[in-house]
C-alpha cells in the first residue's frame, strides 16, 4: 500500500481531531470509574450477598470483583498503548467505537459504584465496553505490524 502524504495525514488529523480529544476524555473518565470500582468493590460485594453471609462468601465475591477489575484495567493498558502509539489514532471508525464504549462503560461503572449495584455487573461492562475496544485495538496493532502500514 501507499504511504499517505504529509498533507493528507495533516488533513486526516484535522478532520478527526475533535473526535480524538473526545475519545481521550471518554477513556480517562472510564479509567477513573474503573479505579473507583476497584477501590469500592468490597462494598458492592457486601450489598450483593444475603444478610447472613460468611467470610468465605465475601472473599469469593471480592476475588471475583478483583479479577473483573484487573481485566478492565488490563484492557486500558492495551488501549493506551494503541492510542498513544498512534496505531488507532487516525481511524475514525475505531475512534467512534472507543468513544461510544468508553462513554457508556464509564457511566455504567459509575452507576454500579454509586448505587451499590451487584458486583457482577462489572463482568457485563467488561465484556461489552472494555474487551471490545481492546480487541479492536489489538487487531489494529497486529494489522499495522504485519502490513508495515504506518498511518502517521
N, C-alpha and C positions, 0 to 999 in steps of 0.2 A: 504494500500500500504506500501511498504517497504521504510524506510528512506535510502537515499543514504549514502554510507560510506564517511568518510572524504577524503579518497584518490580519490574517484570518484568525489566528489564535487570540489576538487582542480583541477582535470583534466578537468572538465567542465569549470571552470573559465579560465584556460589557453587556451582552445580552443576558447572560445568566448570573451577572454579578450580584443582583439583589437576591436572587434565589439562593446563592451560596451563603450570603450573610444570614438569611432566614434559616437555612439548613444548619449553620453553625449555632445559632441561638437556640433552635429546637433541640439540637444534640446536647448542648450544655444543660438546658432545662431538664431533659430526660435523664442525663447523667446525675444531676443533683437530686432528682426524685429517686433514682436508684440508690444513691448514697443514703438518703433519709430512710428509705425502706430497709437498707442494710442495718442501720443502727436502731431501727424500731421493730425489727422482725419478732422479737420476743413478745411484745405487746399484741401483735397480730396473731401469734400462735396461742397465747393465753385466751384471747377472746374467741378463738375458733374451737377451743376444747369445751367438754362438758364441765359442769360446775365441780364435780368431784374428780378432777384429773390427778394423775400421778406424775412424779418427776420423770419417769421414763417416757411418758407421752409428751411432756414438754420438750425433753431432749430430742426425741424423734422429730417433732414439729420444727424445732429450732434448726436442727440439722437439715431438714428438707428445705426450709426457707433460706438457709445459708447457701445451699447448693444452687437454688434458683437465683439468688443474689449474685453469687460468683459467676454463674453463666451469663447473666445480664451484663456484668461488668467486663467479662472477657470479650463479649460482643462489642462493647465500647472500645476496647483496645484494638480490635481488628478494624473497626470503623475509623478510629483516629489515625491509624497508620495509613489507611487508604485515603482519607481526607487530606491529612497534612502532607502525605507523599505525592499528592496530585493525581492519584490513579483514577479517582472518580469525580474529580473536581469539575470537569468540563462537560460531563454527561448530564444533560437536562433531565432525562428520564430517571436516572439514579438520584439526582438531586430532589426531584419531586417525590420519589419513593421515600427517601430519607426524611424529607420534610414532613410528609404525612405520617409516617410511622413514629418518628420521634415526638411529634406534637401529640398524637393520640396516646402513645405509650407513656409519655411524661405526665399527661393529665390523669390517665388511669392509675398509674403508680402513686401519684399524689393523692388521689381519691382513696386508694387502698390504705394509705397511711393515715389520712385524716379521718376516715370513717371507721377505722379499725376493722376493716373487712377481713375475710378469711384469707390466710396467707397463701392458699393455693391459687388465688387469682394471679399471683406473680408468675406462675407457670404459663398461664394463657398469654399474659403480657409478654413474657419472654418469647414464646413460640411465634406470635404474630407480629410483634413490634420491635423485637431485638434480633432474633435469629434471621428473619427475612432480609433486613438490610445488611446484616453481616455477611450472609451468604451471597448477596448481590455484590458486595464489595470484594469478597474473595474471588468471585468469578471475574470481576473487572481486573483485579491484580494478576490473576493467573493468565487471563487473556492478554494483558499487556506484556507479561513476561514471556509468553510463548511466541507471540507475534512480533515482539520487539517494536511495538507501536507506541510511540511517545506522543502524547497529546499536548504537551507543554513546550 
